[in-house]
Amino acid sequence: MSNHSIPRVGQFMTRTPYTIDHDQPLASAHALMRAHQIRHLPVLQNGKLLGLVSVRDLHLIETLRDVDPSEVPVEDAMAEEPYTVSPEEPLDAVAAIMADHKISSAVIVDSGEVQGIFTTVDALRALLHMWRSAR
């Protein structure tokens, strides 16, 4: 397979993902994730990517003593410097990094703006699409 036939991650990302502002409480992140059945939220400050929070991050910080989910801000639970890629990045390169580093999502950023998110579920959809296309 030549490099030209490898799809770009932007073809399989979840476009315009739900996001949350850094100063919102953990409880708001939980509510957003439950309402939309998602596990990852890019965290923004003034519209710019600041970090990424996952359901696992929320559960971990909430096990700490004196953590009130209605008062503790999302930025206290988020992972700083999430894995980010351009929508033009080859899908195989993104998948390899995610697998090698056990990363469950990549935030897709173009010109400093969050354009999408690529999760392990999106990767499975891409695999299924490519497998069916090859038959």
N, C-alpha and C positions, 0 to 999 in steps of 0.2 A: 504494500500500500504506500503510495507516495505521500509526501507531506501535504500536498495540495488537497488530498481527499480527506484529510483529518478535519472533522468539524471544529468550529470554534465554540468555546464555552458559552458564549452569548446565545447560541442557538438553543441551548438546553437550560439556561438559568431561569429561575423564577423572576419575572420582571416586576419592577416597582414593588419591592418587598415591603412588608410592614416594618416600620422603624419605631424607635422610642427615643424621646429626649433624655439626655443624661441625668436630669434632675427629677425625673418622674420616680415615684415610689415603686419598690419591688412588686407590690400588690397590683399595680397597673400593668406591669410587664406580664405577670401571671394571667391577668384577665385577658389581655390581648392575645397571648399565646393560646389560651383555652378557647377563646371565641373563634380563632382562625385555624386551630389545630396545627400550630407550628411549634418548632423547638428552638429557633434562633431569631434574635432581633438585633439588627445593626443599631448601635447607640449613636445618636447624633448630638452635636452641640453647634448651634447656629447653622444647621443644615449640613455640617461637615461630619464625616465619620470619625468617631472618637474611640469606638470599641465595639465589641460584640458580646451579647449576653445570651446564654443558653438556659434551658430548663435546668440542666445539671448545675450551672453556676448559681442559679437562684436557690435551688435546694441546698447546696453546699453552704452558702452564706447564712441561710435561715436556720442552720443547725447550731450556729454560734449563739452564745448566751447574749441576751439583751438586744437581739435584732428584731425590730418591729417592722414587718413588711409594709405597713402603711406609712412608715416614716423614713426608712432607709432608702436612699436614692439608688437607682439602677447602676450608676457609675461605680458604686462600691462593690458590685458583684460582677461587673463586666470584665472580659479579657481585653487588655489593651493591645494595640497593634495586631488586629486580626489578620488572617491571610487574605490578601486582596490581589485581584488580577484584573486585567483589561478584558472586555468582552471579546476581544480579538485573539486572546490566548488560545493556543491549540488545546482541545479537550484532553488529549492524552497526557500533556504536560501537567495540567491541573490535577487530573486524576492520579498521576504518579506521585505528585507532592502530597496530596491529601492522603493517599494510602501509606506512603513512606513515613509520614509524620503523624499518622492517626488523627487527621484534622477532619471534622465532620461537616465543615462548610467553608466556602470561599465567598467573600463579599466582592461583587463585581463593581468596579469603580471606573468611570470614564470622565476625564476632565475634572477630577476632584469631586464628582457627584456619584452617589450610590445609584447604580442602575439596576442591580439585581442581586440575587444570592444563588449560589450553586451548592446544593446540599447532597448528602449521600443518596437521598431519594431521587433528586434530579439526575444523579449519576446512574442510578439503576434504570431510570426512564431512558436515558441516552443509550445505555447498553442494550436495552430491549429494542429501541428504535433501530440501532445499527445492526443488531442481529437479524431483525425482521427484514431490513433492507437488503441484507446480504444473501437472503434465501432465494 
